[in-house]
Amino acid sequence: MIKAVFLDFDGTIFSHRTSCIPASTITAVKKLKENKILAFLCTGRALGEMHDFDLSELKLDGWILSNGQMILDEEKQIIYERCMDETLKNALVTLFNKKEMAMYLVNRDDIYLNQVTDKVRTIQSVISSGIPKVKEYQGEDLYMASAFFANEKDEEKVIALKDIAEITWWQEGCVDIVPKGISKTNGIDVICERYGISKDETLGIGDGENDIKMLKHCAIGIAMGNSYPALKECADYITDNIDEDGLYNALVHYGLI
């Protein structure tokens, strides 16, 4: 029996075509709650980014942010957080300060951007987000970073960190960077332990590369119809597009609502 559902944000809960959460998704999460099934956000988005979106109608039971680096309870209080180690942080800050490519660094509440490029403008527009302010890094603990590639040389500089970092693509020419061994699955495990839920009682739904491990980790993994091909290949079930009530239809398919 499924007791917890983990939901990606971009392309799963939030549609960038309509710039809103589909009404069917709000209904689906409400029905989950009525059926005593917990619903958790599980996203690569950082806390500072989520302030731009109104998720109040979803009545979520918790939030897994920054690809598992931070977890909030239903009252949006931090119940778990893990910062970068000094080795990865120093390597990323060095790249950030060189300004050879556009990057942003994520601390607990904010985002540092080192420069605004056409790539940044395009990507932030695609994900319905504003452009963070350009500012110097002030030395706080970091949870995640993102890099925007203008060419293959930029990509190579980041891929060189693969021994100490997890690097996942979330848009063409853009990656998220977190400590080695960290992914959304870490957040899922923390939630399961907190609520006394086994992995066999979990279901994950997503659409991006950073959802691959989540879908494989959960008992049931569902790919949205608008998912990356690689995610569809590892899914137990492929539902409809987000704008065609994909999330709602998937939960109906498994008899959860």
C-alpha positions as CSV (number, residue, x, y, z in Angstrom):
1,M,0.0,0.0,0.0
2,I,1.3,3.4,-1.0
3,K,1.6,5.8,2.0
4,A,3.7,8.6,0.6
5,V,3.8,10.3,-2.8
6,F,6.9,12.4,-3.8
7,L,6.2,15.1,-6.5
8,D,8.7,16.9,-8.6
9,F,7.8,20.6,-9.2
10,D,8.8,21.9,-12.7
11,G,6.9,20.1,-15.3
12,T,5.1,17.8,-12.8
13,I,3.2,20.1,-10.5
14,F,3.8,23.5,-12.2
15,S,3.2,24.0,-15.9
16,H,5.4,26.5,-17.6
17,R,3.1,26.6,-20.6
18,T,0.3,28.0,-18.5
19,S,2.4,29.4,-15.7
20,C,0.2,27.8,-13.0
21,I,-0.6,24.6,-11.2
22,P,-3.2,22.6,-13.1
23,A,-6.6,22.5,-11.3
24,S,-6.5,18.7,-11.6
25,T,-3.2,18.6,-9.7
26,I,-4.7,20.5,-6.8
27,T,-7.7,18.2,-6.8
28,A,-5.4,15.1,-6.9
29,V,-3.3,16.2,-3.9
30,K,-6.5,17.0,-2.0
31,K,-7.8,13.5,-2.7
32,L,-4.5,12.0,-1.5
33,K,-4.9,13.8,1.8
34,E,-8.5,12.6,2.1
35,N,-7.3,9.0,1.5
36,K,-4.6,9.4,4.3
37,I,-1.7,9.4,1.8
38,L,1.1,11.9,2.5
39,A,2.2,14.2,-0.4
40,F,5.7,15.8,-0.5
41,L,7.3,18.2,-2.9
42,C,10.6,16.8,-4.1
43,T,12.5,19.3,-6.2
44,G,15.9,20.7,-7.2
45,R,14.5,24.1,-6.5
46,A,16.0,26.0,-3.6
47,L,14.1,27.6,-0.7
48,G,14.8,31.1,-2.1
49,E,13.2,30.2,-5.4
50,M,10.0,28.7,-4.0
51,H,8.9,32.1,-2.5
52,D,7.9,33.1,-6.0
53,F,5.3,30.4,-6.2
54,D,2.0,30.0,-4.3
55,L,1.6,26.3,-3.3
56,S,-0.8,27.0,-0.5
57,E,-3.7,25.2,-2.2
58,L,-1.7,22.0,-2.4
59,K,-1.6,21.5,1.4
60,L,1.7,19.6,1.2
61,D,3.0,17.5,4.1
62,G,6.6,18.5,3.5
63,W,9.1,19.9,1.1
64,I,12.4,18.3,-0.1
65,L,14.5,21.1,-1.7
66,S,17.8,21.6,-3.4
67,N,17.8,17.9,-4.6
68,G,17.7,16.6,-1.1
69,Q,19.9,19.1,0.7
70,M,17.1,20.7,2.7
71,I,13.8,19.4,4.0
72,L,10.9,21.4,5.4
73,D,7.8,20.1,7.4
74,E,4.2,21.1,6.5
75,E,4.7,24.4,8.4
76,K,7.8,25.1,6.3
77,Q,10.1,24.7,9.2
78,I,13.5,23.2,8.4
79,I,13.7,19.7,9.8
80,Y,16.9,18.6,7.9
81,E,19.7,20.3,6.1
82,R,23.1,19.3,4.8
83,C,25.6,21.8,3.5
84,M,28.4,21.3,1.0
85,D,31.8,20.1,2.2
86,E,34.6,22.6,2.0
87,T,36.3,20.8,-0.9
88,L,33.3,21.1,-3.3
89,K,32.4,24.6,-2.0
90,N,35.9,26.0,-2.6
91,A,36.0,24.5,-6.1
92,L,32.6,26.0,-7.0
93,V,33.4,29.4,-5.5
94,T,36.6,29.5,-7.5
95,L,34.7,28.9,-10.7
96,F,32.0,31.4,-9.6
97,N,34.6,34.2,-9.0
98,K,36.4,33.6,-12.2
99,K,33.2,34.5,-14.1
100,E,34.2,32.4,-17.1
101,M,30.6,31.1,-17.2
102,A,27.3,32.1,-15.6
103,M,26.8,30.4,-12.3
104,Y,24.7,30.7,-9.2
105,L,25.4,29.5,-5.7
106,V,22.6,28.6,-3.3
107,N,22.7,29.3,0.4
108,R,20.0,28.7,2.9
109,D,17.7,31.6,1.9
110,D,19.2,33.2,-1.2
111,I,20.9,32.8,-4.5
112,Y,24.2,34.4,-5.7
113,L,24.5,35.0,-9.4
114,N,27.9,36.0,-10.8
115,Q,26.7,37.4,-14.2
116,V,23.6,37.7,-16.4
117,T,24.0,36.2,-19.8
118,D,21.6,35.4,-22.7
119,K,21.6,31.8,-21.4
120,V,20.5,32.8,-18.0
121,R,17.8,35.0,-19.3
122,T,16.5,32.2,-21.5
123,I,16.6,29.5,-18.9
124,Q,15.0,31.6,-16.1
125,S,12.2,32.6,-18.5
126,V,11.6,28.9,-19.5
127,I,11.2,28.0,-15.8
128,S,8.9,31.0,-15.0
129,S,11.5,32.6,-12.7
130,G,13.0,36.0,-12.4
131,I,16.8,36.6,-12.6
132,P,18.6,36.5,-9.3
133,K,20.5,39.7,-8.4
134,V,24.2,39.7,-9.4
135,K,26.3,39.9,-6.2
136,E,29.5,38.7,-4.6
137,Y,29.5,35.5,-2.6
138,Q,29.8,36.4,1.1
139,G,31.1,33.1,2.5
140,E,27.9,31.4,3.8
141,D,27.3,27.7,3.8
142,L,26.2,26.4,0.4
143,Y,23.7,23.8,-0.5
144,M,23.8,23.7,-4.3
145,A,25.1,25.4,-7.4
146,S,23.9,25.7,-11.0
147,A,26.1,26.4,-14.0
148,F,24.9,27.8,-17.4
149,F,27.1,26.6,-20.3
150,A,27.9,28.8,-23.3
151,N,30.2,26.3,-24.9
152,E,31.9,22.9,-24.5
153,K,34.8,24.4,-22.5
154,D,32.4,25.6,-19.8
155,E,30.9,22.2,-19.6
156,E,34.3,20.5,-19.3
157,K,35.3,22.7,-16.4
158,V,32.2,21.6,-14.4
159,I,32.3,17.9,-15.5
160,A,35.9,17.9,-14.1
161,L,34.2,18.0,-10.6
162,K,32.4,14.7,-11.2
163,D,34.5,12.8,-8.6
164,I,33.3,15.1,-5.8
165,A,29.9,16.2,-7.1
166,E,26.7,15.0,-8.5
167,I,26.0,16.9,-11.7
168,T,22.5,16.6,-13.3
169,W,21.0,18.3,-16.3
170,W,17.8,20.2,-15.8
171,Q,17.7,22.3,-19.0
172,E,19.7,22.2,-22.2
173,G,23.1,23.8,-21.3
174,C,22.3,24.0,-17.6
175,V,23.2,21.7,-14.7
176,D,22.6,21.4,-10.9
177,I,25.6,20.6,-8.7
178,V,25.4,19.0,-5.3
179,P,27.8,16.9,-3.2
180,K,28.7,13.4,-4.4
181,G,26.2,10.8,-3.4
182,I,23.4,13.3,-2.8
183,S,20.1,13.2,-4.7
184,K,16.4,13.5,-4.1
185,T,16.6,10.0,-2.7
186,N,18.3,11.2,0.4
187,G,15.4,13.5,1.2
188,I,13.0,10.7,0.6
189,D,14.8,8.5,3.1
190,V,14.7,11.2,5.7
191,I,11.0,11.6,5.2
192,C,10.4,7.9,5.4
193,E,12.3,7.6,8.6
194,R,10.5,10.5,10.2
195,Y,7.0,9.2,9.3
196,G,7.7,5.5,9.7
197,I,7.2,4.7,6.1
198,S,9.0,1.9,4.2
199,K,10.4,2.4,0.7
200,D,7.9,-0.2,-0.5
201,E,5.2,2.3,0.4
202,T,6.5,5.2,-1.7
203,L,5.6,6.5,-5.2
204,G,7.6,9.2,-7.1
205,I,6.5,11.3,-10.0
206,G,8.8,13.5,-12.1
207,D,9.9,14.6,-15.6
208,G,13.6,15.5,-15.5
209,E,17.0,13.9,-15.4
210,N,17.3,14.7,-11.7
211,D,14.2,12.5,-11.1
212,I,15.8,9.3,-12.4
213,K,17.2,8.2,-9.0
214,M,13.9,9.1,-7.4
215,L,11.9,7.0,-9.7
216,K,14.2,4.0,-9.3
217,H,14.3,4.5,-5.5
218,C,10.6,4.5,-4.9
219,A,8.4,1.4,-5.1
220,I,6.6,3.0,-8.0
221,G,8.2,5.5,-10.4
222,I,6.0,7.5,-12.8
223,A,7.2,9.7,-15.6
224,M,5.1,12.6,-16.9
225,G,4.2,12.5,-20.6
226,N,6.4,15.6,-21.1
227,S,9.5,13.8,-19.5
228,Y,13.0,13.5,-20.8
229,P,13.4,10.3,-22.8
230,A,15.9,8.9,-20.2
231,L,13.3,9.2,-17.4
232,K,10.6,7.4,-19.4
233,E,13.0,4.5,-19.9
234,C,13.3,3.9,-16.2
235,A,9.7,4.5,-15.2
236,D,7.2,1.9,-14.2
237,Y,4.5,3.9,-15.8
238,I,4.3,6.9,-18.2
239,T,1.3,9.2,-17.7
240,D,0.0,12.0,-19.8
241,N,1.5,15.5,-20.2
242,I,1.2,17.9,-17.3
243,D,-1.3,20.0,-19.3
244,E,-3.4,16.9,-19.9
245,D,-4.0,16.1,-16.3
246,G,-1.0,13.8,-16.2
247,L,-0.5,13.8,-12.4
248,Y,-4.2,13.2,-11.7
249,N,-4.5,10.5,-14.2
250,A,-1.4,8.6,-12.9
251,L,-2.8,8.6,-9.3
252,V,-6.1,7.3,-10.6
253,H,-4.3,4.6,-12.6
254,Y,-2.7,3.3,-9.3
255,G,-6.0,3.6,-7.4
256,L,-4.7,6.2,-5.0
257,I,-7.5,8.7,-5.7
